[in-house]
Amino acid sequence: LLAPVMARLEYRPDDPEYGRQWNLPMIGAPTGWRAGGGRGVVVAVLDTGVSPLPDLPADRILAGRSFVPGAATAADDHGHGTHVAGTIAQATHNGIGVAGVAPQAIILPMKVLGADGGGRTDWIAAAIDEAVDQGAKVINLSLGGGHSDVLVKAVEKARKAGVVVVAAAGNSGSEGLGSPADAPSAVAVTAVGPDGALAPYSTWGAGVRIAAPGGNKNIEGGGILQATIDGHGGQQFAEWQGTSMATPHVAGAAAVLWGAGAESADEVERALQRGAVGGGEALKFGAGRLDVAGSVQALMTARHGLLFVVGAGVTLALTMLAGIRGAGRALTVLAGGWTAGGLFLLPLLPLAPSGWTAMLARPLMRWPADLLGGWFMGFPLWQSALLPVLLCVLLGATRTLGPLAMAVAAGTGSWLLYGAASGSSGIWWMFGYEFPWLLANGGVCLAAALGVAGIQKLRRLGDAAENTGAGSAGGRAR
């Protein structure tokens, strides 16, 4: 309920042509930017190749690979692939051109279509396998044709490997998805225009998962504006339309969700569908039209909302026991909730995107993984009582930092106990002893927090006694 309201108060980037990109405000793209913009998530674009541009810098594009005979590299010699990649990861708020859905994502180009836009199913299937091997978390397939068992098998294999595969429904204007969109695990995407109606060219039918802006050039300014090659070694901004243009909106949104903390392809797809708006005929719109704001809210609430409430609730009980009141109580409770669940609704507020916005939205317990790599979350000593207890010992008796140490211990304890109950900790080399490890360390954290609460209570009772004594002495002196 909150996301649609907040989406109306949007930050506007300084890209000079952003005003012509009706599609990005339609899907609530600024919320995705505040949620991290898909930072570090690899999105494979299987297309005509991708070439760097001033508005799609080379440092966001990996070397990739060509599967087209005679094409030595994954450079674009058509324009389609670069346009698609721009929708996913165009540089945003850089004072040049236009914006993208997930500007912090990394593009992995796989050239499977030649300069004429044509390719073979075996090239595409091989490229899907290669994209998985190279670590892609999302595969964008803005291409299609008649049914292909080879492509369906490749898509199913990629999904089993934990990759979100997004595919264009097709541009026949009639019912019946082509391949690879007809694969059971593919996120098949239909196209809408600026009026939100299904575009007249869009294929539709059984298997459609979601709709996204693909453009309708029957409406003035109704195409999808993005940067691409101009055929002379330069850059141009072109309005195109098609389910090829709709698909990268969803791929970009998937990258945002991976970057915001999703831990499986199923979780990404659930958030995409739960956040979708409108709906209508399922054969034409699937779950509805893509809404990044709603999807981020769905993901963050499901993944971090409960943890925030538990962490904040435990901390609130401890502040009441410790006698902490007023602003001090509010700050301490917020710190406990943030440690366990992050300020998970922060990306929904109409703020300018920044690295701090994305980081603060994440639980404090996930910061090392964000800064050092996902492997750190599996490090047992991080998911333990070691640091919280150390903070409580060093700072627990202090007037100002003691309550914060208590909050961190309470939030960490809530996180660890949740991990034990849900089996979602991801700790490695514990040989099946993750549950007792998390249970024991979570209990120690809460015990340490309780101990600090007791110390803080005694300190406040002592302060009250001193004040009472001073007041009595002052009365006798008078």
Disulfide bonds with the S-S distance in Angstrom:
none
